[in-house]
């Protein structure tokens, strides 16, 4: 529960977790060393046309080799927590419950976890961030087959056994909507399945995404059940899922567009959140999909309902919604950033699906808290500056649009928590580093730290300096060793929560930060000064590489 201290208007509680997030395939590289098996992204990213710049994840930011350098950066920033993911195929190279465990993979992550704790940084661990072992896709179709639930639960058991004595925060899946829709509907993420035969020789976009989503929910639920029954009492951690989903607002006040905004939320968020937190799929999805939407058995639903102890929230933008269209993945709703008066909702990012709108972030925090009654951990939130990929290093470091994005959203966190009563317990900016951005390759840069891919040097951007300074000013230092309050589930899977509201006024922000962050006393780290170099385009970069065009949205 929130204390009176935490409700002070201008501060967050001292146990508020903040930091940066990454994912294994996006940063690690070293895809063929120390016994790692292939993930389905290994070969998929090498297929012509699957990434915007034709590049793959074999090197990424080289973090499998440079992980100590990444930790030095985290120490320099003074973060309280670091969200990262485990690569299933490093731990069980072939993926299955009868396949051998790779001790080299276990030791890599064990050393990483130990090193974080030695530096006073809380590990926040994602068990699955899209990199399925290729062997399981070859064996039975991966997430299309109910058998994967057993293999996934076995994988998580290995992780709980080997890391759970030190890891207190677990996320089962990252963004199951993306795995289902982008991987098995639009065909732009691995494994690339789609009804569109220009993209994939196999797949059925009308059925497969819903089947995959169903199995992802079951895998999450049974892994959570395992943790709570066999590990939680001795390891004293908490487990949940993280869902993507952006705020949906009606284009105008017409009844059909008001309904359209809710339909968009039902498919983007409710598809996964409603069964897990409320006990069943949204009524609108049942109506829209009919028999194509799988159903849970009573026994399965008993495991699914209440299976996440908190709400893991990945969000980036806000969409204005108009009724119409036949895109089921958007709830048969049309998205736009253009208001009826012709103005844009906010600043345009490099990717067409993202504009800056902090008011929507605050509204979504309120919506999720009121609807699902769970403490919220914001596990991803970030911005890709337009054309940053073709800027000089010096230009890219002065990322004012990203600074403004975080300025608005940090103000929204304060307002949602301290004025609206939303129980927000963590915030992770995406991402610690520029990295392999899936179908965008290395064209789109979300990092708060610039990565020179030719040298692998890392340079803090102004946005990193802003966030570090902001959190130092708004999260009081703890006088004693860090203690973080964990969610407590009740018999019905809910936690008692304060009343919240569903609408919010415009969020006003402060002036830009002008001083560099002071180092927090975890130790010092040498951060390189960028060398002068000419502005140039990456070899395969496109000046207007918009991911929405690539996704066909």
N, C-alpha and C positions, 0 to 999 in steps of 0.2 A: 504494500500500500504506500501511497505517497505521503510524505511527512509535510508539516507546515513549512519546514525549511526548504523543501523542494519546490514549494509553491511560490517562493519569492519570484517576483516578476522577471528579474534580469539575470537569474542564474539557473543552472541545472543542478541536480543533486551530485554530491561528491562521488557517488558510485556509478554515475552515468558513464557508459562505455562509449568511447569514440576511437576511430582509427580509419584504416584503409582496407580495401578488399581486393583480392585477386582470385584467379582460378588456375588450376594446375596446367591444363593444356595451353592456356594463354601466355604463361610465363616460363614454364620449366625448360622446354627444349629437351635435349638429350633423350630422344625418343627410343633409342636403341641401345641403351647402356644399362648395366647393373641389373639385367634380367627383366626389364620392363617389357610387357607384351604390347602389341599394337592396340590402340583405341580406334574406334571407327572414324575418328577425325584424321588419323594419320594418312590414310590413303585417299580419303574423300577430299582433303584440302589440296592434294596433288593433282586431282583431275582438272583438266582444262575448263576454265569458266566457273569454277566453284568459288573462287575468291576474286575480289575485284582487281587485285594486282598480280594474281597468278602465283602468290607465295604461300608457303605452308608453315606448319608449326614446329619444324624440326629443330630450330634454334630459339625462336621467340625472343624473350629477353635473357635467355641463358641462365635462368634462375636456379636450375638444378645444380649448376656449378657455382653460381654467384649468390647463393642464398645468404651467406654471411654478410655480403655487401648490402643486400636488401635489408637485413636486420640492422645494420649500421644506420641505414637511412631511416628506419622506423625509430631508432633510438634518437637520432638527430631531430626528428619531428616530435618526439615526446608522446607518442600515441599511448593510449591505455590498452588497446586491443588490436589484434590483426586477424582479419578473416581471410582464410585461404582454404583451398580444397585439396582433398586426397585423390590421387589418380588410382582408380580401381585396378587398372592393369599394371601398375607398379607393385601393388600389394598381392594380387592374385592374377598373374599374367594372362591366364586363360579364362578367368572370371568365375568359373563354376564352383559349386559347393564340394565337389570331389576333386578339384584341381589343386595343385600345390601352392602354398604361400611362398612368396619371394622375400626372404629375410633381408636382402639388400634394400628393398623398397620400404620394409618396416623400419629399418635402421635410419634411412634417410629422414623419414617423417618424425621418428622418435628424437633424433638429434635436433631437428628444427623446433619441435615442441619444447624440448629441454632448454634450448638456447633462448627461446622467447621468454620462458618463465624466469630464467637467470637474469634477463634484462627487465623484468617487471612488467612484461606484456602478456595480456590474457589471450590464449589461443581460442579462436572462434572458428570451428571446423565444419566445412561443408563436406559431406560424404560423397555426393554425386553432383558434379557440375558438367554434365553433358558428354563426358568422355568414356562411353561404354567400351569394355573390352571387345575388340573385333571378333574374337572367337565366339562370343555369345550370340552375336548377330549371325555369324556363319552357321552356328549350331542349330538355332531354332528361331531366328528372326528377332532376337533382342526383345524390346519392349512390346512387340506384337504378341508375344506368347506369355501366357499366365505362369509358365515355369520360371520366368525371370524373378518372380517374387521370392521364390525359395533361394535362388542364387544371390539375390541382393541382400536378403536378410542374413545369409551366411557371411557375406562380405562385411556387413556392418558389425556382426558379432566379432569377427577378427579385429576390427578397429576398436570396438569397445574393450575387448580383452587386452589389447596391446597398448592403447593410448588413453583409455578412459580413466586411469588413475590420475592423469594430469589434465585432461580436457574436461571442462565443465559446461561447455556450450556446443551442442551438436545441431547441425542442419541436415536433414535427410536428403532433400532434393533442392536444387536451384532451378526455379522457373520451369515447372513441368509444362506450362502452356507452350513454351518455346520448343521443348523436346517434341511435344505432340504435333503442333501446328507447323513449325518451320522445318522440322525433320521428316514429318510423315504426311503433311498436307500441302504446303507450298513447295517443298522439295529443295529448299535452299540451305538447310543445315544437314549434317550427317544424320541418317544415312541417305538423305536426298530423295525420299519416296514421294511420289505425286501422281495424280491422274494426268498431269500435263506431260505428254510423251516427248515434248521437246526438252524437258528437263530430266525425265527419268523413264527408263524402260519398264518400270513396275511401280505399283502403288495405287491406292484408291483413296483419294482425298475426301470422299464422302463418308467413309467408315473408319479408316485406320487411325486418324488422330484421336477419335473418341475412345477407341479400344486401348491405344497407348496411354492416354490420360487415365483411364480406369485402372490399368495395371500400375501406373506410377503412384496413384493414390493408395492402392493396396500394398505396394512395396513399402511406401512410407509408413503406413499404419502398422504393419506387422514388424517393421524394424523398431518403431517407437514402442510397441508392445513388449518386444524383447528387452529393450533397454530398461523400461520401467519395471519389468518383472524380475530381471536377473542382475541388473547393474546399478540402478539408480540409488538403492538403499545404501550401498557401500561406496559408490563413487561420487554421490551427491551432486550430480550434474542435472542439466535440463536439456530437453530435445524438442525440436519443432521442425517446421518446413518453411522455406522462403518462396513466396509467390510474386511474380511480376504482375503489374497492373497499374495503369495510369488513370487519373481522374477523368471521368466522363461528365461533361456538362451539356445541358440542352442548348442547341443553337439559338433558340429563342424560347418564348414562353408558351408555345403551342402545345396542346396535350400530346400530340403524336411525337414531338421532339423531346418532351419531358420523359415519355415512356421509352423512347429510343436510348436516351442516356442510361436508364436503368438496365435496358437490355444489353448494352455494351458492357456495363459492369458485371452483369450476370455471367457473360461468356469470358471476359478477360480475367475476372477474379472469382466469381461465384462458382464456376465450373469446379474448382478445386477447394476453395475455402468453404463453400456451403456444406458439402458432405463432411469435411473434417471438423468444422466448428458447429454446424447446425444440424447435421444428421442426414442430409439428402441433397441431390442435385437441385438446382433452381428450377422452379416450375416452368419458366420460359424455355429453358433448354430442353426439357421433356417435350414441351409443345413443339418446338422448332425441329427437333431431331426424331421424335417418335421412337420407333424400334431400333434406330441406329445408335441410340444412347444406351450403353450397357447398364444393367441394374445390379445392385449389390444384393447378396443374400442377407437374410437377417443376421446370420452369424458374422458375415463380413462387416456389415454396418455397425455392429456392436464394437468392432475393433477400430473401425475408421472414425466414428464419432468421438470427439474428444482426444484425438491422437496427437495433437500438437499443443504443447504447453504454453506457447506464445505465438504471436503473429510475426513472421519474418517478412519484411516488406521491401521489395525492390520496385522503385518507381522513378520515373524520369521526367514526365511531362503531363499535360492535360489536353484532352481532345474535346472539341465542340461536336455535338452529335446531331445528325439529321436522320429522320426515319427514311428507310428505303435502301435499295441495294440488295444483292443476293449473296454477299459474303458472310457465310455462317460463322467464320472465325472472328468476325467483328459483331456478331449478333444481328446480322442483316441491317447494319447501321453504317452510314457514311460519316467519315471523320473529316474535319477541317480545322485549320487554325485561323481562318478568316471570319471575322465577326460580320453580322449583318450590315454594319456600316462600312465594311471594306477594310478595316484595320486588322492588323495581325495580333494574335494573342500575346506574343512576346518575341524575344530575340531568337532568330533562326540559328540552329546548330548546323554542323557539317552534314548531319544526316537529316533527311527530310521529315522523319517521324518525330523530331524533337524540337520544341521551343521552350523557352524559359517562362514559367508562370508560377511563382511561389504561392499565390493565392489558392491555386488548385491543389498544391501539395498539402497545405493546411486543411483544406476541405476533405481531401482523401484520408488524412490522418483521423479526422473526426468521423467520417463515414465508416471506416474500418473498425474503429474502437466502439462505436455505438452498435454496429451490426454484429460484431463477433466477440466483444467483451473480453479481449485478451490484451495483455501488455504487448506493446509493439517494439520490435527491434528493426530499425531501418538498416537493412543489410546491403543495399546498393542505392546510390543516388549520384548522378554525375552528368557531365555535359561535354560534348565534343565541339571544340571551336572550329568554325568554318574555315576551310583551307589551311588548317594548321600544318598539314602534311607537306605543303610546298613553301612553308616559311623557313627563314633562317632560324637557327637555335635561339638567337637573341630575341627575335620577333615572337617565337613560340612561347618563350618563358614569360612574356608580358601578356598573359592570357586573360585580358580584362573581362571578356564575355563570360568566362568560367568563374572568375571572381564574383561577378554580379550574380550569377546563378547561385553560388553557395551563400552569398550574402543574403539573398532573398529566402533561401530555404532554411538557413540557420535561424533567421528571424521567425520563420514559420514554425519551427520546432519549439522555440521559446513560447510563442503565442499559443500554440496548440496544447502544450503541456501546462503552462502556468496560468493561462486565461481560460482555456476551454476544458481543462481537466483531463486531457488525454494522457494515458500512462505510457510514455515513450521512454525506453530504457537504454537505447543505443543508437548510434549513427555511424555508418561506414560509408565513406566516400568511394565511389568507383572512378578511377582505380589508383592504386599506389603508383603504378607505372603505365606508360604507354605500352601496348602489348598487341598480341595477335588477336584482332577483333573479329574472329570467326569469318563470316562470309565477306567481310570488308577487308580481310587480310590486314595489312599494316597501314592502310590508307587513313582510316578513322582513328583519331587519337583521343582517348578518354582519360589519359593519365594526368595526375597532379604532379608527376615527375616526368620530365622529358627524357626519352631514351633515344640516343643516337645509335641507330641499328648497325651502322658500320663499325663502331667502336665499342658498343654496349655501355658507354658512359651514361650516367644518370645525372640530371640537373633539375633541382627543385624549381617549379614554376611559381608564379606569383600566387596562384590559387592555393598551393600547398602552404605558402607563408601566411596567407589570410586565414585558412582553417586552423592552423596551429595556434596562431595568435588568438583567434576567436574562442577556441575551446579552452585555452589557458585562462582567458578572462572570464569565461562563463561556467567553468566546472571547477569548484574549489578543490584545492589539493587535500588529499587524505593524510591525516597525521599518523594513522596507524596502517599496518599492512592492508592491502586492498581487499575489501570484502564486498562482494556483489550480491545483491538480493536476487534470488532465482524465483521464477514463477512457481506458484503452488497450485496444483490442480485440485479441485474439489470432486466430490463423487460424480457430478454430472459433467466433469471435464471443464468447468468454468471457474473463473476466479472472480471474487467480489470486486466490482469496479465502480468508480464514480460515474455520475451522470455526465454525458457530453452532448454537444450540439452538432448539428449537421451542416450548418452554414457559418461562414466567417467573413469578417470585413477584410478589406484590402490590407495586406501586410506591408508596413513601411520599413525601410532598411536604413542602416547607418551609412556614413560616408566611407569610401574605400580606405582600407588599411594601408598605411604608408611606411611602416617599419617592418623589418624582417623579424621572424619569430625568435624569441630567446630560447636557448636550448634548455630542455627539461633535464633534471639531474638524474638521468639514467646512464650518463656517460657521454663521451664526445665521439663524433664521427666526422671524418673528412669528406666534405661535399665538393666535388670538382667545380672549377670555374669554367664555363664554356669557352672553347677556343673560337675565334672569329673564323667564319667560313662563309662562302658565297651561298646565296639562296639558290636552291636547286630542287627540281622535282625528283621524287623517288622514281627509280627506273620504270616502275609500272603504274605509278600513281596517276589517277585522273583528277583533274582540278575539281570537278563537280561529281564526286563519287557518293551518290546518295543511296543509302541502304534500302530505302523504301522502294525505289525504282527496281532495285535488284530483287527485292522480295515480292514484287508484284502487288504491293499493297495500294 
